[in-house]
Amino acid sequence: MGCKSVTDGTDLELLLLPRLAGVAEIAWSPKDALKWSTSTRAFAPSADTWWNIPMSRRRHDRNPLGQGAFHRPASRHLPHPPERAPSPAVPPADNPLIRVLRPALRSDDPTAFWLTAAPLVVELADLQHHREELPEGVDLLDTFLEIDVAETTALLHMIVAMCPDEDLRSRARVGLTSRRQPMPSHVSGLADATITDTVAIADEVGENLMVELTLPRGVRAVLIAYIPRAPALFVKDAFVVGAPMDEVLHRYREIMAGEGRSLDEALEAVTPADARARLAQALALTPADEGEGLGEAGSEEQWPFVRPFVEFVVGLLPTGGMGYGEDDLLDGAPLPTPERPPWILEDGTDLVEEFLSSEHAAGLEPVETVADLVALVMVVLGGSLGDPLAWDPEIAEWMLTDLLPATPILSEEQAEQVPSVLPWLMVWSLERTGEDPSVIAQTLRTITPLREQFPARRADPRVRSQQLEEQVSLALELEDPTALRLAELALLVGGFDVLAELDTAPLPTEGLPLEQFPEDLRDLAAEIDTHLVDGVFALLAGQPAPAQAAELLTACRRLLARVAQLDDAVLRRKASTRNTAAAIVSLIARGNELMGYAPAPLHEKDLRRAFDLRSSPSQRARNLAEAAALPHRWSGIALADPGLLLGAARAGILRKREMLGKQDPLAGPGVT
């Protein structure tokens, strides 16, 4: 091979790689079988493979005649459509994402690409992290589909295997049908991975929980998660080893023998279902920031970046197992529990009682509600800062603007007392700790306007959505299925208080309230409304309940008006009014379970047909949902407002509530 034209590594790669096929053919074939005719037949299937290998500067890119000058045999069939001209955007090889994925894909370690791609897949599914960074109409998955190189093909395989969003998985599957790059089996086979072994190795303070994955073609790997029992239950470290379980256990046996310990004494056979329960429980107690404050940081090499892959493995394990209990399934040691509440000092002093007995609390009524509020604040300060009396201007601002407005633990009675109780509690706390009067005065100046704004902030629709989301998270931590289902129902309608008073009356027929729109947006709103009317009637034509069209239109118009009131900037962005109308209908229909997966009667293709759209309005719908302050939900749409729910949808929610009440006599409609 002549090297006089080689100027860099890319040129060398371009000249070397196609010739490796010939080298391999000569090296692996018997000498008497080497013939030009048989060799050309062997090379032919790999031609497209070499052509599609991504390089920063391909030979045809330097051809002044362009890619069309690449020699291909003439075809007597109809000509193919002309290929799209190269984009002036950054070449794939220079793309930062490609540069991250390429070494992982080419690594000899089969787990390298899994661990690199897993956070990207989760970030892709969790689009709310990207909305403010993406221009209107931009879809992240589309960028991967448009760049046809080996790295994005491998990433599409990871999306099919690990992505929690079914729509993204489906689109990735479709995209893979046109890809021709060969993939290693640990990439193409991850979607077919199965769990083949689960064990645990215990030590004095925790255990290594180990899960073996087996892929097609014999690829095996082991996930190892270290879960301590003290000072708290959480995932301290996790990593993946590209080897079978037998080999991993053999390595542990050698290491432990060198330390004078026996693997057989520490090894425990764990059922896959129990492994799932233990991992899920430990993950739920591990903050997303790696468990700061719970112990030392885990492995800098993989944890916590491997967390999305750990969650993927948990999803492969069967349900129905037993996690860590109060008696601790491993050695009988109880799970750590607080020895005393944070308002009780070591000498037995009750800080809540001391405050209520002080002159600062004189006149604060009702005493029981005030006591509960003070105890809650001290729990927050003690848990977050280690001191129930820790106050300064920054803490006061955080407490009044972020924590107390959004926490669902705060009752409405306690919330009413916040503006009057917190200043006195703060002054008393700082005086008790001997703080300088200037600090007390500065904290008071900070708190004065914030306490006046507190009622309005707590009533803000976005903060209200946070309250509903936190309520579901709290129910999830209780590990009580009934409590979780009730919290989900409360999320759908806007709270437990709304759920208790829910009725099934149909929504009235209403026109679009143009007076609620800024004057310069009224023509635009009227145009959207025209598309709403046409699209809704086309969507419901032929459905069993076409009479729902009037209700559906009312809900759509209310949601559109809500968007205009909360964030009219989203309506000012460049977007088709037809697409906006379809997005509004999509949100309302999904929130009422009229559209989506079975048994919903309508699907997205019906929506596109009704509004004459070529593509999904999902990106526009996400922007509108954010503008309307709709709460996030793991699956489906939560409208969180009975005024946006059709009578039939509210009736269905009430039936579910009644069924939960029959399962648990304590789960009545007024459960909070």
N, C-alpha and C positions, 0 to 999 in steps of 0.2 A: 504494500500500500504506500503510495507516494505521500509524503508529508509536507511538501513545499508550500501547499495551500492552507495548511493548518495554522491558524493564528491564535486559537484559544481552545478551551476544553469542549465547547459546543461543537466546533468543527471536527474535533477528534471523535466525539461521540457520534456525530452524523456519519462519518466515514467508517467507523469501527463496527457499530451495532449491526448493520445489515449483513456484514461479512461473517459475523459470529455464527450465523446459521450454517454457512458452508463449513466452517471449522468444526462445528458440532457433528455435521453429517460425516465428515471424513474421520473424526475421532471415534465415533460410536458405530460406524458401519463396518462389516467385514470387508476386507480388501477386494475380494472377488465380486462383491455386490455393488461396488462403486461404478455407476454408469450415469451419464448425463441425463438420459431419459427418466430414470427413476428419481434422480436427485431433483430435477425440475418439478416433478409431480409432488415431491415431498416439500419443496420450498413454497409452492404456489399458495397453500392455505395461509401461510404466515405473512403474505405480502401486505395485507391490510394492517396486520399487527405492527409491522415496522413503520408503516406510513403514519399510524395514529400515535406512535410514541411521542409525548409532548417534548418539544425542544424550544429554546428561546428564539433560535433563528433557524428555520427549516430551509432546505435548499430551494423549494418553490417560492419561499418568501423573497429570495434574492433574485429570482428569475424575472427579468424585466417584462416578460410576457404574461406574468401572473400565473395563478394555479391552473388556468385553463390550458397552459402549454404543457402540463404534465402528460406524458405520452400514455394514451389509453387506446385500446382497439376501437375502431369505428363501430357504431351500432346502427342496425337497420330498423330499430324500434323508434317510437316517438322520442324526441329529445327530452332530456331532463330539464326542469326549470333551471334558469341560470343561478349559480351559486351567489349568495349574498356577498357583497364586497367586504373586505376586512374592515373591522371597526377601528377607528383611531384610538380606541381605549387602550389601556395598558395591556401588552401581550400577556397571554396566560402564564408563560414561564416567569414573567416579572411580577405577577400578582402575588401580594404578600400571603394570601391564603394558600396558594399553590406551593409557595416556598416552604410553608409550614407542613403541608401534607406530604410533599414529595419524599423527604428523607424517611418519614414514618412508613410510607407505602413500600419503599425500597429496603427497609430494614430486614435483617434476618430474623428478628424477633417477631413472631406472629401477633403479639399483643400490642406492639408499638402503635399500629394504626388505630386499633380500637380505642386506646387511651387518648390519642390525639383527636379523633373524630367525635368521641362521645360528648364532650362539652359543646362542640359546635352543633351537634344534632339537638341537644336540649335547648340551646340558645335559639336555634331556628324555630323550635316549637313554641317557645315562650316569647312570642313576638312583641309583647308589651314592653320588653326591654329595649326594643329597637324603634318603636313607633316615632319617637321624636327625632330620630336620626335619619329616617327614610323619607325621601320625597314622596309626594302623593302618587299612588299607583305603582310604586316599586315593590316587587315581591322578591324576597331573598332567594327562595328556591328557584325562581326563574333564572337568576344569575348563574346558578350551578348548572341548570339545564342548558343554558346557552353556550357555556364553555365546555366543549366536547374534548376533554383530555382525560388521561387515566386517573388523575387525582380526583376530579369531580365525579367520575364514574364510580370510583371506590367510595366516595362520600355518599352517593345515592344508595349504594348497597347498605351503608350504615344507617341511613334514614329509614330504609325498608325494614331493617332489623330492629332498631332501637327507638325510633321516634314515637312518642305517645299520641301523636295526632294522626288519625286515620286518613284524613284528606291529604296530608303531606306524604304519608306512606304510599297512598294510591298514585299520586302524581309522580313520585319517584319511581314506582314500578313501571309506569308508562314510559318515563324517560329512559329507563334502562333497556327497553325494547329496541331502541335505535343505536345503542352503544355497541361498539365492536372491540373495545380494548379487552384483552384477556386479563382476568383478575386471579390473584392467588386464592386458594380455597378458604383461607381464614378470613377473607373479605367477602367473597361471594357466598360463603356457606354460613355466615353468622346468623342469618335469619332462620336457619334450620338447626341451630344449636340446641342441645338437650343437656339436662343435668344428669350426670352418671354417678356421682359420689358426693357425700357430704359428711364431714367429720369435724371434730373440735379437739384441740390440744390445750389443756388447762395448765395454768401456772398459779402462783400464789395469789395474784390479784386480778386475774382475768382469763381470757381464752383467745386462741387463734381459731376463728371459725373459717373452715375451708370448703369451697364449693368447686367441683370439677365440671367443666364444660367440655362436651364432645361435639365436634363439627364433622360434616361430611369429609371423606378422604382421611379420616383418622387424626385430624388436628385436635389436640387436647390442650387445655390450659386450666390453671387453678387460681381462683380468686381467694385471697387470704385477707381477712379482716380481723384486726386485733381489737377486742372489746373488753376494757377493764371494768371491774365491779366497784372500784372505789378510786377517787372520791365520788365519782358519779358514773352512771351507765351511759356510754357513748362510744362511737367509733373513733378510736384514737389514731389508727393507722390502717391503710388498706393498699394492697398492691396485687398485681396479676403476674403469674409466672407462666411462661410458655412451655409447660412440661406436664406430663400426666401425673395424677395423684400419687401413684406408686413411687415415681421418681422424687417427687417433692417430699413424701414421707420418709424416703430413704435418706434424703439430705438432713431432715430434722433428726432422724435417728442418730446419724453420725455426730451432729452438733451437740445433741443432748447427752450422748455417751461421753463426749469429751468433757462435759460439765458434770459428769457423775450422776446423770438422771436417766430414767428409763422412759422411752416413748410409750411403751405398752401401758405403763401405769397412768400416763397423762392423757392417752388417746381415748376419745369417746365417739362412738357411732351416733350420728345425729340423723333423724329422718329429714328428708328434704322440706317437709312442711314445717317442722320445728326450726330448721335453719332459716326459712323465710321469716317466721315469726320473730326470731331473735334479731336477725339483721334489720328488719323493718322497725322493731322497737328501738334498737340502738340508733338507727338513722334518724328516727323522729326526735330523739333527744340530743342530736348533734346539730348545732347551729350551722347554717350555710357557710359561715366564716371560719369553719374548721374547728369549732368548739373552743373559741377563745375563752379563757377563764376556767375551763374544765380540766386542764392539764397541759403538759408539754405538747408542742406541735408535733404532728405526725411526720411521716417520711416526706422530705422535701422533694423527692424524686417523683412520686405519684400522688400522694394524698395532700390536699383534698381534691386535686384535679380529676382523680379517678372516680369521684362520687357518682357522676351520671352513669358510669359503667356498672358500679355497684347496684344502683337502682334498677338498671336493666336486668342484671342477674336476679335480683329479687323478684322481678316480674316473671322470670322463667320458672321459679320455684312454685310448687303447689300451695294452696291456702289450707287453712284448717289446723295448723300446728299450734304449739304452745310456746310462748316466749318466756322471758325471765319473770318469775313471780316474786312475791314478797319473801318467800323462803329461799329464793335463789336456787334454781334447778341444779346448779353446779356443785355447791358445797354447803348449802344451808345458810350462808351469810345473808342477812336481810339487805334489801336495797337501802341506800342511804336516805334518811329522812331528817328533816330539821329537828334539832333538839328542843328548840323553843322559838316562838314567833319573834320577829326582829324588834318588836316594841317592848319585849321583856328583856331587861339587862341581866348580866350575870348575877348581880346582887338581888335580883327579884323585882327591881323597880319596874312598874308598869307605866311606860311613857304615855300611853293613851289616857290613862286615868289621871296622870300628873298634869297633862295639858287641860283636860276637862275641868280639873280643880283649880286651874290658874285663873287670874283675872283676865287673861287674854280670851278665854272661852266664855266669859260671862255674857249671857244673852243669846248665845248660839243655840238654836232650837230647830228641830227636836233632837234631844241629846243622843238617842240611840242612832239616828241617822248620821249625826256628826261623828260619833265614835266609830262607826263603820267606815266612814270616809277617811278619817285620820289613820285608822289601822291600814286601810288600803294604800294610802300614800306612803306610810312607813314601810310596808312590804315592798313597794316599788323601789324606794330609796335604798333599803337594806339589801335587796336582791341585786340591784344594778350597781350600787356604789359601795356597798358594805357598811353603810352608816345611815340609820333611819332618820338622822337629824341633819344630813348633808344638804345644805341649801346655799346657792349663790345665784347671781343673775342668770347665768346660762342654764342652770338646772330649773329655775323658775320658768324660764321661757320654754324649755323642752316640755315641762310638765303641763303647761297651759295650752301650748299650741300643737303638740304632737301626741303625747300619751293619753291624757285624760279625755280629750275630745273623741278619740277613736276607740278607746277600750270598751268592749261590751260588758266587762265586769261591773262597770259603774252603773248603778241603777239611776232611773230618772230622778228619784227623790234625792239621791246623793249628788247628782249633777247640778241640781238646783242650788245646793249648798256650797258648791265649789267657789263661786266669786266671794262669798262672805267668810268662809272658813279658812281658805288657803293663806290670805295675808296674815291673819293672826297666828296660824300654825307656823308659818315661816319665821315671823318675828320671835315667837316663843322659842323655836328651835335654835335660832342663832344666838339669842340671849343666853340660853342654857349652856351653849358650848363656848360662851365668852367671846363671841365674834366682835370685831371692831364695829362701832356704831356707823362708820362710814359705809361699810359693806352692807349693813342692814338697810341703811337709807337708799343705797344704790339698788339693792334687790327690790325694795318697795317701789322705787320709781319704775323699774322694769315690769313689775307685776301689775301695777295699777291699770294701764290701758289694756293689758292682756285679759285681766279678769272681767273687764267690761265687754270684751269681744268674745268671751268664752261661749255664752249661749248661742250666738250666731254661728260660731265655728263648729260647735257640736251638731248644729242643725244643717250644716252645709251638706249638700247631696254627696259630694265626694267623700267627706268624712263619714257620712252615714253608710256608704258602701264599704268603707274600711271596717266599720263596726260589724257589719253583716259577715264579711269575710273572716274576721277574727272570731266571730261566734262559731263558725264552722270549724275553724282550726282548734278552738277549745274543745268542741265536742269530739273531734278526732282524737285529741289527747286522752279523753276519758275512756277510749276503747269500748264505748257503749253503742252498739248499732242503732238502738232506738233513739238515743240522744243525737246521734249524727244525722239520722233521717229527719228528725224534727228540725234540726238546724238547717238542713238543706231546704225543707219546705219554707222555713222562715226566710231564708235567702231569696227564694222565688217570689215571695209576696212583699217583702220589705220589713220583716221583723216579727218577733213572737207576738207583740201586741196587735199587729195587723192580722196575723194568722188567727188569733183568738176571735176577731170580729169579722172575719171574712164572710162575704155573701156570694150568691151565684147569679145575681141579676145581670142580664145582658147589658153591655155598654150601650149608651144612648147614641143615636145618630147625630154626629156633629160635623160641621164644616171646618175648614182650616182657619184657626184664629189668627188672621193676618195682623191684627193689632198687636200681637205679641212678638212680631218680627221687627227688626230695625227697618226703617222706611226704605232704605236703599236695597233691601233684600226681599221686598214683598213681591216684586215681579218674578224673581227667581223662585220664591216659595210657591207662587201660583203655578209656575211651569212644572215644578216638581209634583205638585198636587194633581195636575192633569195626568201625569204619568202614573201616579199612584192609583187614580180611579181606573184608568184603562188596564193597568197591570194587574190589579187585585181582581177585577171581574174576569179577566182572561185566565188568571191563575186558578180561580175557584170554579170556572165553568166545567160542568160535568162532575163536580165533587158531590158527595152525599149531602153536604150541608151548605149549599150556596148562599143561604140566608145569612151566613156568618160574614159575608162581604161587607155589610154595613158596619158591623162591630170591628172587623179588621181594619177598615178605613179609619174609623175613629181612633183606634189605638195607634195607627201609623201617623196620623195627623198630630196626636198628642206628643208622640216621641219626636217628631220633626220640630214642633214648637219648643220642646224641652231643649233640644240641641241649640236652637237659636237663642234661648235665654241663658244657657250655661256657657256656651263657647261658639259664638257665631263665626269665629275665624275658620272653622272647618267647612262652613258653607261658602266662604269666600274663596276657597282654594279652587284652582282650575279643575273642574270635574264635570262630567256629563250629568245633566239633570235626570236623565233616564237611569243612569247608573246609581245616582243617589237615591232615587225612588226605589229601585230594586233592592238596594242595601237596607233601606228602612224596612221594607216588607220582609226581607230576610231575617232581620233581628226580631221583629214582632212575631213572625210565623214560627221561628225556632223557639222563642221564649214561650210560646203557647203550645209547643209540641205539635204544630201543624206541619212542620217541615223538618227533615233530617233523616235519621235512620229509622228503620221499621220499629214500631208500627205506625210511625208518622205517615200520613197519606200522601204528602208531597215531598219532592226531592229537588235538589238544586237545578237539575236539568229542566224541571217544570218551570222554575223561576226564570231561568234564562230564556226559555221559549216564550213565556208570557210577556217578558219585557224586551224581547228581540235582542238579546245580548249574545255576543260570541264568547265572552269569558266571564268568569265568576266575579261578582261584586264583593268578594270576601274582604279584600283590603280596605275598600271604602266602608264596609260595614264595621270593621275593627276601629277605624278612625271615628266613625259616628258613635259607636258604643263608648269609646273613651270620652268623647265630647259630652255625651249624655250622662256620664258618671255611672254607668252600669257596673255592678260589682263583677269581679272575675269569678269564674266558676270552672272547676276541673273539666267538666263536660257540659256542653250545651250553653244556652244563654239564660241568664237570670235577669229578668226585667225589674224585679224588686219593687213593684208598684202595682197594686190591684187595678189602678186606672189604665194599665196597659195590658191587662189580662182579660181575655174573653170569658164570658160566663161559663162556658163549658170547661175551660182550663181551670177556673177557680173551683168548679164542682169536683173536678178530678183531684185537685189538691186537698179538698176537704175530705174526700173519700180516703185518701192516703192517711190523713191525720186521724180519722176515725179508726182505721185499721191499726195504726200504731197505738192508739189509746186502748184497743182491745188486747193487744199483745202485752202492754204494760199499764196496769191500772193507774200508776202515778203519772203517766204521760198524757195528761189532759190538755185541752186547748190553751190553757193559761200557763203552760210550763214555760219558765224563763231560765 
